């Protein structure tokens, strides 16, 4: 990730890769969302012969499943910090910044980025840039969080802390999910058609991967959340307990996945 709109950096200022447990935090998110992501990629046809680009690959769970389950030909996994990406047959690893003007790793049948652009500025430019990396007939698939803690959401410890988290991350590293529902329009503006989108909301249950993910994420972002003035340490601790209680009844942030297809070149099968 590059410098964000708020002036901070994702991996340097809040979610530091060198901190103990950061790889496990990423994996909890993967456990919550990977099945949904893979179902969509498989439905779009990801399979033998496909060369794929996985942006912000994290610990490489989607990259590896594309290779092992979908049987794609290759995956190039890209991240600014690649320490969590393992050696794996068919997996190539590139340490790079997707926002860099010179980022141009080639063209791919599938370009996928999940929980990446929400942390970065220049959304329209980046969507257009990623669309340029898709070969004719291929797909750009983007996934990011949608905040479901509206003013009408129940006033629970979870809701209060989630609101503080979104505001704190926006003010420190520039995270902004307010624009995520505009993905279909951005994909169409980048020349892709048809486009479509779907939302998955994993259940918050005691001990579930998504509950563990949020608890760990709040711990990483605790200082940023306190700085908003919306919560204190006691409120964060209460929300963690809420996640592990049978009374927990809230909606997790959802994953909005949007995709578009680059038109095939005239006379070339798509």
C-alpha positions as CSV (number, residue, x, y, z in Angstrom):
1,X,0.0,0.0,0.0
2,X,1.2,3.5,-0.7
3,X,0.8,6.7,1.2
4,X,-2.9,7.1,1.9
5,X,-5.1,10.2,1.8
6,X,-4.8,10.8,5.5
7,X,-1.0,11.0,5.3
8,X,-0.3,7.6,6.9
9,X,0.7,4.2,5.5
10,X,-1.3,1.0,6.0
11,X,1.6,-1.2,6.9
12,X,3.8,1.3,8.7
13,X,1.3,3.3,10.8
14,X,-1.4,0.8,11.9
15,X,-1.1,-2.8,10.5
16,X,2.6,-3.4,10.8
17,X,3.7,-6.7,9.2
18,X,6.5,-7.1,11.8
19,X,4.1,-7.1,14.7
20,X,3.4,-10.5,16.2
21,X,0.2,-12.0,15.0
22,X,-0.3,-9.8,11.9
23,X,-0.2,-12.8,9.6
24,X,-2.7,-14.6,11.7
25,X,-5.0,-11.5,11.6
26,X,-4.9,-11.5,7.8
27,X,-5.7,-15.3,7.8
28,X,-8.8,-14.8,10.0
29,X,-10.1,-12.4,7.3
30,X,-9.3,-14.9,4.7
31,X,-11.2,-17.6,6.5
32,X,-14.2,-15.3,6.6
33,X,-14.2,-14.3,3.0
34,X,-12.1,-16.6,0.8
35,X,-14.9,-19.1,0.1
36,X,-17.1,-16.3,-1.2
37,X,-14.3,-14.9,-3.3
38,X,-13.3,-18.3,-4.8
39,X,-17.0,-19.1,-5.6
40,X,-17.2,-15.9,-7.7
41,X,-13.8,-16.4,-9.4
42,X,-14.8,-20.0,-10.3
43,X,-18.2,-18.8,-11.5
44,X,-16.4,-16.4,-13.9
45,X,-14.5,-19.3,-15.3
46,X,-11.1,-19.2,-13.6
47,X,-9.4,-22.4,-14.5
48,X,-6.8,-24.1,-16.7
49,X,-4.9,-21.8,-19.0
50,X,-5.7,-18.6,-17.0
51,X,-2.8,-16.4,-16.0
52,X,-3.9,-14.3,-12.9
53,X,-2.7,-11.3,-11.0
54,X,-3.6,-11.1,-7.3
55,X,-3.1,-7.5,-5.9
56,X,-2.5,-7.1,-2.2
57,X,-2.2,-10.8,-1.9
58,X,-1.5,-10.8,1.9
59,X,-0.7,-14.4,3.0
60,X,-1.6,-15.8,-0.5
61,X,-4.7,-17.7,0.4
62,X,-6.6,-16.7,-2.7
63,X,-3.5,-17.1,-4.9
64,X,-2.9,-20.6,-3.7
65,X,-6.6,-21.6,-4.0
66,X,-6.6,-20.4,-7.6
67,X,-3.7,-22.7,-8.3
68,X,-4.8,-25.7,-6.3
69,X,-8.6,-25.7,-6.7
70,X,-9.3,-23.8,-9.9
71,X,-6.2,-25.2,-11.6
72,X,-5.1,-21.9,-13.2
73,X,-1.9,-21.8,-15.1
74,X,-0.1,-19.2,-13.0
75,X,-0.6,-16.5,-10.4
76,X,1.5,-13.4,-9.8
77,X,1.0,-12.3,-6.2
78,X,1.8,-8.7,-5.5
79,X,2.1,-6.9,-2.2
80,X,4.2,-4.0,-0.8
81,X,5.4,-6.5,1.9
82,X,5.7,-10.1,0.7
83,X,7.0,-11.7,3.9
84,X,3.7,-13.7,4.3
85,X,3.7,-15.1,0.8
86,X,5.0,-18.7,0.7
87,X,6.8,-20.7,-2.0
88,X,4.2,-22.5,-3.9
89,X,4.2,-24.3,-7.3
90,X,2.9,-21.9,-10.0
91,X,3.0,-18.9,-7.7
92,X,5.3,-16.0,-8.6
93,X,5.8,-13.2,-6.0
94,X,6.4,-9.5,-6.7
95,X,7.1,-6.9,-4.1
96,X,5.7,-3.7,-5.6
97,X,3.4,-0.7,-5.0
98,X,0.3,-0.8,-7.2
99,X,0.0,3.0,-7.0
100,X,3.4,3.5,-8.5
101,X,3.2,5.1,-12.0
102,X,5.5,2.5,-13.4
103,X,3.6,-0.5,-12.1
104,X,3.0,-2.6,-15.2
105,X,3.5,-6.4,-14.6
106,X,1.8,-7.5,-17.8
107,X,-1.6,-8.5,-18.9
108,X,-3.7,-11.2,-17.3
109,X,-6.9,-13.2,-17.8
110,X,-7.9,-12.3,-14.2
111,X,-6.9,-9.3,-12.1
112,X,-8.1,-9.5,-8.6
113,X,-7.8,-7.1,-5.7
114,X,-9.5,-7.5,-2.3
115,X,-9.4,-5.1,0.7
116,X,-6.8,-2.9,-1.2
117,X,-8.3,0.1,-2.9
118,X,-10.4,1.1,0.2
119,X,-7.1,2.1,1.8
120,X,-5.8,4.1,-1.1
121,X,-6.6,7.5,-2.8
122,X,-7.2,8.0,-6.5
123,X,-9.8,5.3,-6.8
124,X,-10.9,6.1,-10.3
125,X,-7.3,6.2,-11.6
126,X,-6.4,2.9,-9.9
127,X,-9.5,1.1,-11.2
128,X,-8.7,2.3,-14.7
129,X,-5.0,1.3,-14.3
130,X,-6.0,-2.2,-13.1
131,X,-8.5,-2.6,-16.0
132,X,-5.6,-1.9,-18.4
133,X,-3.8,-5.0,-17.0
134,X,-6.7,-7.2,-18.1
135,X,-6.3,-9.0,-21.4
136,X,-9.3,-8.8,-23.9
137,X,-12.0,-11.2,-22.7
138,X,-10.6,-11.3,-19.2
139,X,-12.0,-10.0,-15.9
140,X,-11.2,-7.4,-13.3
141,X,-12.6,-8.4,-9.9
142,X,-12.5,-5.9,-7.0
143,X,-13.6,-6.6,-3.4
144,X,-13.8,-4.1,-0.5
145,X,-15.7,-3.6,2.7
146,X,-19.1,-1.9,3.1
147,X,-19.9,-0.4,6.4
148,X,-23.3,-1.5,7.8
149,X,-23.2,0.6,11.0
150,X,-25.6,3.2,9.8
151,X,-27.3,5.7,12.1
152,X,-30.2,3.2,12.3
153,X,-28.1,0.3,13.4
154,X,-28.7,-0.9,17.0
155,X,-26.6,0.8,19.6
156,X,-24.3,-2.1,20.6
157,X,-20.7,-2.1,21.8
158,X,-19.8,-3.6,18.5
159,X,-21.5,-0.8,16.5
160,X,-19.9,2.0,18.6
161,X,-16.4,0.6,18.1
162,X,-16.8,-0.1,14.4
163,X,-17.8,3.5,13.8
164,X,-14.8,4.7,15.7
165,X,-12.6,2.3,13.8
166,X,-13.7,3.5,10.4
167,X,-13.3,7.2,11.4
168,X,-9.9,6.5,13.1
169,X,-8.5,4.6,10.0
170,X,-9.8,7.4,7.7
171,X,-8.0,10.0,9.8
172,X,-4.7,8.1,10.1
173,X,-4.1,6.1,6.9
174,X,-6.9,7.3,4.6
175,X,-9.2,4.3,4.6
176,X,-12.5,5.2,3.1
177,X,-15.3,2.7,2.3
178,X,-18.0,5.3,1.5
179,X,-17.2,5.1,-2.2
180,X,-17.1,1.3,-2.5
181,X,-20.8,0.9,-3.6
182,X,-19.7,2.9,-6.7
183,X,-17.6,0.1,-8.0
184,X,-20.0,-0.9,-10.8
185,X,-19.9,2.6,-12.2
186,X,-16.1,2.8,-11.9
187,X,-15.7,-0.5,-13.7
188,X,-18.0,0.6,-16.5
189,X,-16.2,3.9,-16.7
190,X,-13.0,1.9,-17.2
191,X,-14.4,0.3,-20.3
192,X,-15.6,-3.0,-18.9
193,X,-18.9,-4.6,-19.8
194,X,-20.9,-6.3,-18.6
195,X,-20.4,-5.5,-14.9
196,X,-22.1,-6.8,-11.8
197,X,-21.7,-6.9,-8.0
198,X,-22.7,-8.9,-4.9
199,X,-22.4,-8.5,-1.1
200,X,-21.5,-11.2,1.4
201,X,-22.0,-10.5,5.2
202,X,-20.4,-13.2,7.4
203,X,-22.2,-14.0,10.6
204,X,-20.7,-12.6,13.9
205,X,-20.5,-15.7,16.2
206,X,-18.4,-16.3,19.3
207,X,-15.0,-17.7,18.2
208,X,-15.8,-17.3,14.4
209,X,-13.0,-16.2,12.1
210,X,-14.6,-12.8,11.4
211,X,-15.0,-12.1,15.1
212,X,-11.4,-13.0,15.7
213,X,-10.4,-10.7,12.8
214,X,-12.3,-7.7,14.2
215,X,-10.9,-8.2,17.7
216,X,-7.4,-8.3,16.3
217,X,-8.0,-5.4,14.0
218,X,-9.3,-3.2,16.9
219,X,-6.2,-4.0,18.9
220,X,-4.0,-2.9,16.0
221,X,-6.1,0.3,15.5
222,X,-6.8,1.0,19.2
223,X,-4.8,4.3,19.3
224,X,-6.4,5.6,16.1
225,X,-9.8,4.8,17.5
226,X,-9.2,6.5,20.9
227,X,-8.0,9.6,19.0
228,X,-11.4,10.1,17.5
229,X,-12.9,10.7,21.0
230,X,-15.7,8.3,20.2
231,X,-14.4,5.4,22.3
232,X,-12.0,4.7,25.1
233,X,-10.1,1.5,26.0
234,X,-13.0,0.4,28.2
235,X,-15.4,0.6,25.2
236,X,-13.0,-1.4,23.0
237,X,-12.6,-4.1,25.6
238,X,-16.4,-4.2,26.0
239,X,-16.8,-4.7,22.2
240,X,-14.3,-7.6,22.3
241,X,-16.3,-9.2,25.1
242,X,-19.5,-8.6,23.1
243,X,-18.1,-10.6,20.1
244,X,-17.6,-13.6,22.4
245,X,-21.0,-13.4,24.1
246,X,-24.2,-15.2,23.2
247,X,-25.9,-11.7,23.1
248,X,-23.8,-10.7,20.1
249,X,-26.4,-9.7,17.4
250,X,-24.9,-7.3,14.9
251,X,-24.0,-7.2,11.2
252,X,-20.4,-7.5,10.3
253,X,-19.0,-5.3,7.7
254,X,-19.8,-6.9,4.3
255,X,-17.6,-7.7,1.4
256,X,-18.8,-6.1,-1.8
257,X,-17.4,-7.9,-4.8
258,X,-17.7,-6.2,-8.2
259,X,-16.5,-7.5,-11.5
260,X,-16.4,-6.5,-15.1
261,X,-15.2,-8.1,-18.4
262,X,-12.9,-6.5,-20.9
263,X,-14.5,-6.8,-24.4
264,X,-12.7,-9.3,-26.6
265,X,-10.8,-8.0,-29.6
266,X,-12.6,-8.2,-32.9
267,X,-12.1,-11.7,-34.5
268,X,-10.5,-13.1,-31.3
269,X,-12.5,-15.6,-29.2
270,X,-13.2,-14.2,-25.7
